[in-house]
Amino acid sequence: MDFKKLLYKDYEELVIKNDKLENEYRRLKYEYNLLVSQNKNLRKEELELKELAKQRDNKIKELEFEVDRLKALLNIDGTNHGIPTSQTPINKKKVIPNTREKSNLPKGGQKGHKKNKLEKFKEEEITEYIDHSMEKCPCCSCADIKKTGEVIEKDELDYKIVVVKRRNRYNEYECKNCGKKFHEKIPNNLKEENQYGPQVQALELTLMNQANVTMNKAQKITYGLTNGEIDLSEGYIAKLQKRAAKRLEGFMTEMYKEIIKQKLLYWDDTVIMVDTKRSCLRFYGTDKLAMYKAHERKDKGGLDEDNILNVLDKETIVEHDHNKVNYNEEYNYNNAECNRHLISDLKKVIDNLNHKSRVLQL
C-alpha cells in the first residue's frame, strides 16, 4: 500500500475542508459585522425614540399646566384673589367681601325690633303750615259741606335751597380831627366785585372730597339744586380745590407728625386716572387717622418721597396687602400682612392646585 499517496489524498481533503471553513468563517464574520451595525442603528433609534418620548411627556406636562393655569384664571374672583370687584370677569358674578355668616332669619327688621321712625314735631319746631281744604263731597259731589273741627295732622321733614344774592356794604367814614377817610377792612374773600360765598365753596368741596364726585358732575349738581342760578365753571372748581389744599398744609404737617409716631400703621395704594394717565393714590393711617398722597407712578420712589416708611423704627408694625416693596432692606419696621388677603391666597391655592383645606388640631 502506497502511504505517500494516501497522505497526499488526506492532505487534499483537509485543504478543501479548510477552504470551506475559511469561507464559512468569512460569511459568519460578515453577518456578525452586519448584525453589529444593525444593533448600533437600533440602539440609536431607541435613544431617539426615548428622547422624543421625553419631549412628548414634557409637552404634555406643559399643556396640562397651561390648562390648569387657564382654569385658575377663570376661577379668580374676590374670594380667592386680591382683585377689586371692578375687575371681576364679565362671565362671573361680582363677589362683595362679607364676613357675616348667613342665618335662617328673614330679611329686614326682626319681630320685636323697635321700629325707627321720625317722631312728630313739637309745636315750637314747626316752621310752616299748609292747610288742605275740600270744596265738595267726594261721594255725591255736594258743595254744601262744613268743617267738623277735627284736624288730621301729618308732619313732613324737608329742605329747600334758597339762593342768596348778598351785598356787603362798608360805610366810609371821615375823621373830624385829621380828615382821613376810612372804612372797615374788607376781607380777602370779598376782594372781587362779585364772588361765590362760603356755602357754595363748601358744597363743592364736600361733593368732591366726601362723595368723590367729579368736577363736571359737582358743577351740574349745584346748577340743578339752584335752578340754574349758580353756574360754576370747572376751572373755578379746580382752583377752589387747589386753594383749599394749600390752606391744609399746616394740618398736613401735624398729621404727618402723628402718623410717624404710631406703633401700628396701615398703608395701601391704588391706581387712579389723572389726565387719562395711570397714577397712584396712597393711604397711610390707622382706624382714626387717614393721610392720602398722590403720585404720578406707583413705585418705591413715591414711597421715599412721602418720607414715612423710611423713617419708621423697629418698634413700628406696618400692616399691608403683601406689598413686596415693604420687605426692602432700607426699611427698619416690622411687617404684618392683612389676614383677608392671606385667606384669599390660601383659597387660591386650594382652587388652583386642587388641595383640600384642613383644620390643624393644636
C-alpha positions in Angstrom: 0.0 0.0 0.0 1.3 3.4 -1.0 1.3 5.5 2.2 2.5 8.5 0.4 -0.5 8.6 -1.9 -2.8 8.1 1.0 -1.2 11.0 2.9 -1.4 13.3 -0.1 -5.1 12.4 -0.6 -5.8 13.2 3.0 -3.9 16.4 2.7 -6.0 17.5 -0.3 -9.2 16.7 1.5 -8.0 18.7 4.5 -7.2 21.7 2.2 -10.7 21.5 0.7 -12.3 21.4 4.2 -10.1 24.3 5.3 -11.2 26.4 2.3 -14.8 25.6 3.2 -14.2 26.6 6.8 -12.5 29.8 5.9 -15.4 30.7 3.5 -17.8 29.9 6.3 -15.8 32.0 8.7 -15.8 35.0 6.4 -19.5 34.6 5.8 -20.2 34.4 9.5 -17.9 37.3 10.2 -19.7 39.4 7.6 -23.1 38.5 9.1 -21.7 39.3 12.6 -20.5 42.8 11.5 -23.8 43.3 9.7 -25.7 42.5 12.9 -23.4 44.7 15.0 -24.1 47.6 12.6 -27.8 46.9 12.7 -27.6 46.8 16.5 -25.9 50.2 16.6 -28.6 51.6 14.4 -31.3 50.1 16.5 -29.8 51.5 19.7 -29.5 54.9 18.0 -33.2 54.7 17.0 -34.1 53.6 20.6 -32.3 56.6 22.1 -34.0 58.9 19.6 -37.4 57.4 20.4 -36.7 57.8 24.1 -35.8 61.5 23.6 -39.0 62.0 21.5 -41.0 60.3 24.3 -39.3 62.6 26.9 -40.1 65.7 24.8 -43.6 64.5 24.4 -44.1 63.9 28.1 -42.6 67.4 28.8 -45.0 68.9 26.3 -48.0 67.1 27.8 -47.0 68.4 31.3 -46.7 71.9 29.9 -50.1 71.6 28.2 -51.6 70.2 31.4 -50.0 73.1 33.4 -51.4 75.6 30.9 -54.9 74.1 31.1 -54.7 74.3 34.9 -53.4 77.9 34.7 -56.2 78.9 32.4 -58.8 77.2 34.6 -57.3 79.0 37.6 -57.6 82.3 35.8 -61.3 81.6 35.1 -61.8 80.8 38.8 -60.2 84.1 40.0 -62.6 86.4 41.8 -62.8 88.4 45.0 -62.9 85.3 47.2 -59.6 83.8 46.3 -57.5 86.7 44.9 -56.8 90.3 45.9 -58.5 91.8 43.0 -61.1 94.7 43.2 -64.7 93.8 42.4 -64.5 96.2 39.4 -62.1 93.8 37.7 -64.4 90.7 38.0 -64.5 88.9 34.7 -67.6 89.6 32.6 -68.8 86.0 32.8 -68.6 85.9 36.6 -70.8 87.4 39.3 -69.3 90.1 41.4 -68.4 88.9 44.9 -68.7 91.6 47.6 -66.5 90.7 50.5 -68.7 90.0 53.6 -67.5 88.2 56.7 -71.0 87.9 58.2 -72.4 84.4 58.5 -75.8 83.5 56.9 -78.7 82.9 59.2 -82.2 81.5 58.8 -83.7 84.8 59.9 -86.0 86.6 57.4 -84.7 89.7 55.6 -85.4 93.1 57.1 -86.5 94.1 60.6 -87.0 91.2 63.0 -90.1 90.6 65.1 -90.0 92.6 68.3 -87.4 95.0 66.9 -88.1 98.6 67.7 -89.1 100.5 64.5 -87.1 103.5 63.7 -89.2 106.4 62.5 -89.5 110.2 62.6 -91.2 111.5 65.7 -94.0 114.1 65.4 -92.7 117.7 65.6 -93.0 119.7 68.7 -95.2 122.8 68.3 -92.3 125.2 68.6 -90.3 123.3 65.9 -92.8 123.9 63.1 -91.7 126.4 60.6 -94.6 126.1 58.0 -98.2 125.2 58.0 -100.2 124.0 54.9 -103.9 123.7 55.2 -105.6 121.3 52.8 -109.3 122.1 52.1 -112.0 120.5 50.1 -114.9 122.2 48.3 -117.3 119.3 47.8 -118.1 115.8 49.0 -116.1 113.1 47.2 -119.1 110.7 47.4 -122.0 112.8 46.0 -120.2 115.9 44.8 -122.4 118.1 47.0 -120.9 121.6 47.7 -122.9 122.1 50.9 -120.1 120.9 53.3 -118.8 122.1 56.7 -115.8 121.5 58.9 -116.3 119.2 61.9 -113.5 120.8 63.9 -111.3 117.7 63.8 -107.9 118.0 62.1 -105.7 115.2 61.0 -102.0 116.3 61.2 -99.2 114.8 59.2 -95.7 116.2 59.6 -93.1 116.4 56.9 -89.3 117.0 57.2 -87.8 118.5 54.1 -85.4 121.2 53.0 -85.1 123.8 50.2 -82.3 125.6 48.6 -82.5 129.3 48.8 -80.2 131.3 46.6 -78.9 134.3 48.4 -77.6 137.3 46.4 -75.9 139.1 49.3 -74.4 142.6 49.0 -71.9 143.6 51.7 -71.9 147.4 52.3 -68.9 149.1 54.0 -69.6 152.6 55.2 -66.9 155.1 54.7 -66.0 157.5 57.5 -64.1 160.7 57.8 -62.2 161.7 60.9 -63.1 165.2 62.1 -59.7 165.6 63.6 -57.3 164.7 60.8 -59.7 164.5 57.8 -58.7 160.9 56.9 -61.3 158.8 55.2 -61.5 155.1 56.1 -63.8 152.0 56.2 -63.8 148.6 57.9 -61.2 146.3 56.5 -62.6 144.2 53.6 -61.6 140.5 53.9 -59.7 138.7 51.2 -62.7 136.5 50.3 -64.5 139.7 49.1 -61.8 141.2 47.1 -63.7 140.9 43.7 -66.7 142.9 42.7 -68.7 139.7 43.0 -67.7 136.2 44.2 -69.2 132.9 45.3 -69.9 132.7 49.0 -68.5 130.2 51.6 -71.6 127.9 51.4 -71.2 127.4 47.7 -67.5 126.7 48.1 -68.2 124.3 51.0 -70.7 122.4 48.9 -68.3 121.9 46.0 -65.5 120.7 48.3 -67.9 118.3 50.1 -69.2 116.9 46.9 -65.6 116.3 45.5 -63.8 115.2 48.7 -66.6 113.4 50.7 -68.8 112.0 47.9 -65.9 111.6 45.3 -68.0 113.5 42.7 -66.1 114.6 39.6 -65.8 118.3 38.9 -68.2 118.4 36.0 -70.8 116.5 38.0 -70.4 118.8 41.0 -71.0 121.7 38.7 -74.1 120.1 37.3 -75.4 119.2 40.8 -75.1 122.8 42.0 -76.7 124.1 38.8 -79.6 121.8 39.3 -80.0 122.5 43.1 -80.2 126.2 42.5 -82.5 126.1 39.4 -79.7 127.4 37.2 -78.9 130.4 39.4 -75.4 129.3 40.2 -73.5 128.1 37.2 -69.9 127.4 38.2 -67.1 126.7 35.7 -64.9 123.6 36.1 -61.9 125.9 36.1 -63.2 127.7 39.3 -63.9 124.3 41.0 -60.3 123.1 40.2 -58.8 126.3 41.6 -61.1 126.0 44.6 -59.8 122.5 45.4 -56.2 123.6 45.0 -56.7 126.7 47.2 -58.4 124.5 49.9 -55.5 122.0 49.8 -52.9 124.8 50.3 -54.7 126.0 53.4 -54.4 122.5 54.8 -50.6 122.5 54.7 -50.3 123.2 58.4 -52.8 120.5 59.2 -51.0 118.0 57.0 -47.7 118.8 58.8 -49.3 117.9 62.1 -51.0 114.8 60.6 -47.5 113.7 59.3 -46.1 114.0 62.8 -48.9 111.9 64.3 -48.6 109.2 61.5 -44.9 108.5 62.1 -45.5 108.2 65.8 -48.0 105.3 65.5 -46.9 101.9 66.7 -49.3 100.2 64.3 -49.7 101.8 60.8 -51.6 100.7 57.8 -50.9 101.6 54.2 -52.2 100.8 50.8 -52.3 102.3 47.3 -54.4 102.1 44.2 -54.3 103.2 40.6 -56.2 106.3 39.6 -56.6 108.1 36.3 -55.2 111.7 36.1 -55.5 113.4 32.7 -56.1 110.0 31.1 -52.9 108.6 32.6 -52.4 106.0 35.2 -51.3 107.5 38.5 -51.3 106.4 42.2 -53.3 107.4 45.3 -51.7 106.2 48.5 -53.2 105.9 52.0 -51.4 105.9 55.4 -53.2 105.8 58.6 -55.0 104.0 61.5 -58.6 103.5 62.5 -58.7 107.2 63.4 -56.1 108.8 61.1 -56.1 108.9 57.3 -53.5 110.6 55.2 -53.6 110.5 51.4 -50.7 111.1 49.0 -50.8 111.2 45.2 -48.0 110.3 42.8 -47.6 110.0 39.0 -46.2 106.5 39.5 -46.8 103.6 41.8 -43.3 102.8 42.8 -40.7 103.0 45.7 -39.7 106.5 44.6 -43.1 107.8 45.6 -42.8 106.0 49.0 -39.5 107.6 49.7 -40.8 111.0 48.7 -43.6 110.6 51.2 -40.9 110.1 53.8 -43.0 107.9 56.1 -41.9 104.3 55.7 -38.2 105.1 55.6 -38.3 107.0 58.9 -40.1 104.3 61.0 -38.1 102.3 63.6 -38.0 98.7 64.5 -40.7 99.1 67.1 -43.3 100.0 64.5 -45.6 97.4 62.8 -46.7 98.2 59.3 -49.7 96.2 58.0 -50.3 95.9 54.2 -51.6 93.7 51.5 -48.4 91.8 50.8 -46.7 94.7 49.0 -43.3 93.3 48.3 -41.6 96.7 48.4 -42.2 96.7 52.2 -39.6 94.0 52.5 -36.8 96.3 51.4 -33.6 96.3 53.3 -33.7 100.1 53.5 -36.8 99.9 55.8 -36.5 99.0 59.5 -40.1 98.4 60.7 -41.8 95.0 61.2 -44.2 93.8 58.5 -47.7 92.4 59.1 -50.0 91.3 56.3 -53.7 91.6 56.0 -55.4 88.3 57.0 -58.2 88.9 54.4 -55.6 88.7 51.6 -53.8 85.8 53.2 -57.1 83.9 53.3 -57.7 84.8 49.6 -54.2 83.5 48.7 -54.8 80.2 50.6 -58.2 79.9 48.9 -56.5 80.4 45.5 -54.0 77.6 46.3 -56.9 75.3 47.1 -58.9 76.2 44.0 -55.9 76.2 41.6 -54.0 73.1 42.8 -56.9 71.0 43.9 -55.6 70.9 47.5 -58.1 70.2 50.3 -58.4 72.6 53.2 -57.6 71.0 56.6 -58.1 72.3 60.1 -55.0 71.7 62.2 -55.6 70.4 65.7 -53.2 72.2 68.0 
